[in-house]
Amino acid sequence: METDKSKADRFFSAAMTGDIAQIQLALSEGISALRICKNCFREFNKNESSNYSPARDLGDIFISDIGDTDVNDLCPDCREELGLMNLLGFKP
């Protein structure tokens, strides 16, 4: 099984040579890009959340209602924390 790093390396080498077919192949295989959380500044993979959390869903709803930040700009832990704080009645 190919790791995300080797997929990314293959993508970048294809991008440097201009091989469109290899670029499309790499993208279709799902290179997961790391993101930086706007709250805690931790690197996270947007597909990182492996377990279901109702508090994270509440955080997503809260963030969507505010409209200030995109849900995908925060890591799963920060979204869960916002959901719990909102559930407890605290406003960030």
Order of alpha helices (4+ residues) and beta strands (2+ residues): alpha-alpha-beta-beta-alpha-alpha
